[in-house]
Amino acid sequence: MSAVAIKGWCPGALRPMQSGDGLVVRIRPRVGRLDAIQAVGIAELAARYGNGLIDLTSRGNLQIRGLGLLDADSETEAQRNILVTPFWTAGDDTRPLAAELERALAGASLDLPTKFGFAIDDGNERLLAGASADVRIERDRNGSLLVRADGARSGRSVRRDEAVRVALALAEWFVASGGARGGKRRMAAHLAGGASLP
């Protein structure tokens, strides 16, 4: 398997990236879902203003070319990099956790790298273990929630009402401990480089 080549930054709707075939724009659907009307609207915009194609990224974002919408500013949008389990159901914790995390990130003044992300993988099985994310909200073998730094063998058990606060505290620690500086700027690389979790 060849190594992944990281080029540029992780574009957003308010912070597009110039590419060889135009601007690359990624839309991060709120709580990982679009309704039919939103999906049709994005498809119409992609057809009218872009190349007509919509790509699904490895983080569950929509990638199109030539649009700009969503958050009030590019900094807020860049922080809202949340991947959710694809098989969540109404009434489980996934959607409320994602919405709470979005609000917390919008209100935080973190200087996270644009590729820094969160995963909410709180179903019966871990489906996002191989997906790129730096802070993970998962379930342990007993079905309880835990927050885990990517690259760490274990996580911290949390109650539902403290999961987002602990996830945000882990992201704050990452920045404060120097993880956002240097070449790698990812949680697993930070830990592999010798950083000790709080």
Buried (B, 14 or more C-beta within 10 A) or exposed (E): EEEEEEEEEBBBBBBBBEEEEEBBBBBBBBBBBBEEEEBEEBBEBBEEBBEEEBEEBEBBBBBBBBBBEBBEEBBBBBBBBBBBBEEBEEEBBBBBBBBBBBEBBBEBEBEBBBBBBBBBBBBEEBBBEEBBBBBBBBBEEEEEBBBBBBBBEEBBEBEBEBBBBBBBBBBBBBBEBEBBEEEBBBBBBBBEEEBEBE
